[in-house]
């Protein structure tokens, strides 16, 4: 996949990314890109482009990398590959058949790995590649005959555009067999290593077959993607994202004391046990408990994080690095960037509602010049939430800007010239006070919003679990939904659906929240309810057996 979505710089706040292995960072970014495609594709899809167009472009994208680091990596790979093939050629040029057989065994292992997904497991070629090589006095001649058989098998399965390349390889092998080749013993000297022509031919053929196998895999992927609908392609992406996410997280939390799965389950139980007693009721279901525990984390003024313990223990020794105080269990590792955004978004909603309480908007002032106060305040705060972290913009909105907006709105709703300098000073102090997370008004409004969110999530996912037990349609007999009048063979893909419906939350169905009645807040709450529903549903889908 040519694109990547950078998880490492988005979520690992307590771990210097430069200290992580490059391969690990690449795997994190690639898996997170799949995670975003599966949960919120609009975040990464170009305007007007579909999933199918993006995935097809990713398969066809052969643009060379031009960054200095990537060019250095390519040069190192080229040197290593040249040394590998040179050593293979020298080993096959040996005059001792035993040495040749040992090197052929290694090349056959590489071919077996490359062709394993292109040929049936019981195919004669794969069976030969995995079986011991029979002893022979002419290993190179035997290898050439076998490579011809292998190429014929690939020609039966490749796209027509690959026929010419395979025919050229077969012609080169036939020509080599028709020309007498002098033996190594007649031309070898003690201090000189001569390259045997057949050894060079075998190495070149194996090299081209490995390249051909990659091209055939790309052809198959392009054909499969081209045969899928958008819904089927989404199912493939969701399946792949789930698989990669589980494998990578289990690997990251694996240590010498316990396996990754046991560590993940223990971390989840420890996290659930931290639920405040005031929120923990005996009749509460386990599902409701972990949703309440998540809301407790989102309500905190400490940023949520999810860092593997071995990274935190080895990279947070410096006092300059903050310690993670609001740690989520491993199940939220790839959802943590979204949850951090949700946490900031919820705080922005509460701050907007808190500032609204200072000007006491009355329904009779809907047409007042200051009636756009809520929209202006929300625009300022949302700009902070949406600003990328690398721009160092979050937290830079001046307190005076918010205070000016409150004063301007208060004047619009008051008798002219009734707001004196002392009143303005008191109002600025009130703005400063109410923006603190310990302020009683802030805590009151935050508690109301959290309670409504808990009620919405609990009822929504109970409804989903009940409806999931009822099949949407009969799975046997003929399927007329795609206008097929008779039964025919077709490509069948396991259609994984999105974690939750992609349609926006119906704000009219949301519970009324006292203090958040303004249309601007109602719309913002609907957006954030949708996002947190998606995160909860994704965790349940991927980690259902470990929560």
SULQUI-V939121 format. One record per pair of residues at least 6 apart in sequence whose C-alpha atoms are under 8 Angstrom apart, sorted by the first residue. I is the first residue (numbers start at 1). J is the second residue. D is the distance in whole Angstrom. If there is no record, write none. Layout:
BEGIN
I_J_D / I_J_D
END
This chain:
BEGIN
1_30_8 / 1_55_8 / 1_58_5 / 1_59_7 / 2_58_5 / 2_59_8 / 2_61_7 / 3_30_8 / 3_33_8 / 3_58_7 / 4_29_6 / 4_30_5 / 4_32_8 / 4_33_5 / 5_29_5 / 5_30_7 / 5_32_6 / 5_33_5 / 5_36_8 / 6_28_8 / 6_29_5 / 6_32_7 / 6_33_8 / 7_28_6 / 7_29_5 / 7_32_6 / 7_334_8 / 7_337_8 / 8_17_6 / 8_25_6 / 8_28_7 / 8_29_7 / 9_17_7 / 10_337_6 / 11_305_7 / 11_306_7 / 11_336_6 / 11_337_5 / 12_305_7 / 12_306_7 / 12_307_6 / 13_305_7 / 14_307_7 / 14_312_7 / 14_315_8 / 14_316_7 / 14_321_7 / 14_322_7 / 14_323_7 / 14_324_7 / 15_307_8 / 15_311_7 / 15_312_7 / 15_315_6 / 15_316_7 / 16_315_7 / 17_25_8 / 28_248_8 / 31_241_7 / 31_244_6 / 31_245_6 / 32_334_6 / 34_237_7 / 34_238_8 / 34_240_8 / 34_241_5 / 35_238_8 / 35_241_5 / 35_242_8 / 35_245_8 / 35_334_7 / 36_43_7 / 36_44_7 / 37_43_8 / 37_44_7 / 37_237_7 / 38_234_7 / 38_237_6 / 38_238_5 / 38_241_7 / 38_498_7 / 39_498_7 / 39_499_7 / 39_534_7 / 39_538_8 / 41_51_8 / 45_51_7 / 45_54_7 / 50_230_8 / 51_230_7 / 51_233_7 / 51_234_8 / 52_225_7 / 52_226_8 / 52_230_7 / 52_233_7 / 55_225_8 / 56_222_7 / 56_225_7 / 56_226_8 / 59_218_7 / 59_221_8 / 59_222_7 / 65_71_7 / 85_203_7 / 88_103_7 / 88_203_7 / 89_195_7 / 89_199_6 / 89_200_6 / 89_203_6 / 90_193_7 / 90_194_8 / 90_195_6 / 90_199_8 / 91_99_7 / 91_100_6 / 91_103_6 / 92_99_7 / 92_100_5 / 92_103_7 / 92_104_8 / 92_140_8 / 92_196_8 / 92_199_5 / 93_100_7 / 93_184_7 / 93_194_7 / 93_195_6 / 93_196_5 / 93_199_6 / 94_100_7 / 94_184_7 / 95_183_8 / 95_184_6 / 95_185_6 / 97_136_7 / 97_137_6 / 97_138_7 / 97_139_6 / 100_139_7 / 100_140_8 / 101_133_7 / 101_135_8 / 101_139_6 / 104_143_8 / 105_132_8 / 105_133_7 / 107_206_8 / 108_129_5 / 108_130_7 / 109_129_7 / 109_130_7 / 111_129_7 / 111_206_8 / 111_209_8 / 111_210_7 / 112_126_6 / 112_129_6 / 112_130_7 / 114_210_6 / 114_213_6 / 114_214_8 / 115_126_8 / 115_213_7 / 116_126_7 / 118_213_8 / 118_216_8 / 118_217_7 / 119_126_7 / 120_126_8 / 121_127_8 / 125_149_8 / 125_150_6 / 125_153_8 / 136_142_8 / 140_198_6 / 140_199_7 / 140_202_7 / 141_177_8 / 141_198_8 / 143_202_7 / 144_173_7 / 144_202_7 / 147_205_8 / 148_170_6 / 148_173_7 / 151_166_7 / 151_170_7 / 155_162_8 / 155_163_6 / 155_166_7 / 158_216_6 / 159_216_7 / 159_219_7 / 169_205_7 / 173_201_8 / 176_198_7 / 181_197_8 / 181_198_8 / 184_194_8 / 184_196_7 / 187_194_8 / 188_194_7 / 225_233_7 / 227_491_8 / 231_495_7 / 231_497_8 / 232_493_7 / 232_494_8 / 232_495_5 / 232_496_8 / 234_495_8 / 234_496_7 / 234_497_7 / 234_498_7 / 235_493_8 / 235_494_7 / 235_495_5 / 235_496_4 / 235_497_6 / 235_498_8 / 236_493_8 / 236_494_8 / 236_495_7 / 236_496_7 / 238_496_6 / 238_497_8 / 238_498_7 / 239_496_7 / 242_542_6 / 245_334_7 / 246_542_7 / 246_543_8 / 249_260_8 / 249_330_7 / 249_331_8 / 249_333_7 / 250_260_5 / 250_261_6 / 250_264_7 / 251_260_6 / 252_260_7 / 252_308_6 / 253_259_8 / 253_260_5 / 253_261_8 / 253_263_6 / 253_264_7 / 253_308_6 / 253_309_8 / 253_330_8 / 254_260_4 / 254_261_8 / 254_263_7 / 261_546_8 / 264_329_7 / 264_330_6 / 264_331_7 / 264_546_7 / 265_546_6 / 265_547_7 / 267_329_6 / 267_330_7 / 268_329_5 / 268_330_8 / 268_331_8 / 268_546_8 / 268_547_7 / 271_293_8 / 271_328_7 / 271_329_7 / 272_289_7 / 272_290_6 / 272_293_6 / 274_293_8 / 275_289_8 / 275_292_8 / 275_293_5 / 275_296_8 / 279_292_7 / 280_289_7 / 287_458_8 / 288_458_6 / 291_454_7 / 291_457_8 / 291_458_8 / 291_536_8 / 292_454_7 / 295_450_7 / 295_454_7 / 297_304_7 / 297_326_7 / 297_328_8 / 298_304_7 / 298_339_8 / 298_340_8 / 298_342_8 / 298_343_5 / 299_343_7 / 299_446_8 / 299_450_8 / 300_326_8 / 301_437_7 / 302_325_7 / 302_326_6 / 303_325_8 / 303_326_6 / 303_340_7 / 303_343_8 / 304_325_8 / 304_326_5 / 304_327_6 / 304_328_7 / 304_336_7 / 304_339_7 / 304_340_6 / 304_343_8 / 305_324_7 / 305_326_6 / 305_327_5 / 305_328_6 / 305_336_6 / 305_340_8 / 306_327_5 / 306_328_5 / 306_329_7 / 306_330_7 / 306_332_7 / 306_333_5 / 306_336_7 / 307_327_8 / 307_330_8 / 307_333_7 / 308_330_8 / 316_322_7 / 316_323_7 / 328_336_8 / 331_539_6 / 331_543_7 / 332_539_7 / 335_535_6 / 338_531_8 / 338_535_8 / 339_532_7 / 339_535_8 / 341_385_7 / 342_528_7 / 342_531_7 / 342_532_7 / 344_385_6 / 345_382_7 / 345_385_6 / 345_528_7 / 346_528_8 / 347_446_8 / 348_378_8 / 348_381_6 / 348_382_7 / 348_385_8 / 349_378_8 / 349_521_7 / 349_524_7 / 349_525_8 / 350_442_7 / 350_445_6 / 350_446_6 / 350_449_8 / 351_435_6 / 351_442_7 / 352_374_7 / 352_377_6 / 352_378_6 / 352_381_8 / 352_521_8 / 353_445_8 / 353_515_6 / 353_516_6 / 353_521_8 / 354_434_7 / 354_435_8 / 354_441_7 / 354_442_6 / 354_445_7 / 355_406_7 / 355_431_7 / 355_434_8 / 356_374_7 / 357_515_8 / 358_406_7 / 358_430_8 / 358_431_8 / 359_406_7 / 359_409_7 / 359_410_5 / 359_413_8 / 361_413_8 / 365_371_7 / 365_413_7 / 368_412_7 / 368_413_7 / 369_412_6 / 370_408_7 / 370_409_5 / 370_412_5 / 370_413_7 / 371_409_8 / 373_405_7 / 373_406_8 / 373_409_6 / 374_518_8 / 374_520_7 / 375_520_6 / 376_405_8 / 377_402_7 / 377_405_7 / 378_520_8 / 380_397_8 / 381_397_8 / 384_393_7 / 384_394_5 / 384_395_7 / 384_396_8 / 384_397_7 / 385_394_7 / 387_393_6 / 387_394_6 / 388_394_8 / 399_432_7 / 400_428_8 / 402_431_8 / 403_427_8 / 403_428_6 / 403_431_6 / 406_427_8 / 407_424_7 / 407_427_7 / 407_428_8 / 411_417_8 / 411_418_8 / 411_419_7 / 433_439_7 / 434_440_8 / 434_441_7 / 434_442_6 / 435_442_7 / 436_442_7 / 437_443_7 / 445_515_7 / 448_513_7 / 448_514_7 / 449_513_7 / 452_511_7 / 452_513_7 / 453_529_7 / 456_510_7 / 456_511_8 / 457_533_7 / 461_537_8 / 478_486_7 / 478_487_7 / 499_534_6 / 499_537_5 / 499_538_5 / 499_541_7 / 500_533_7 / 500_534_6 / 500_537_6 / 500_538_8 / 504_526_8 / 504_527_7 / 504_530_7 / 505_526_6 / 505_527_7 / 505_529_7 / 505_530_6 / 506_526_7 / 507_522_7 / 507_523_7 / 507_526_6 / 510_526_8 / 516_522_7 / 540_547_8
END
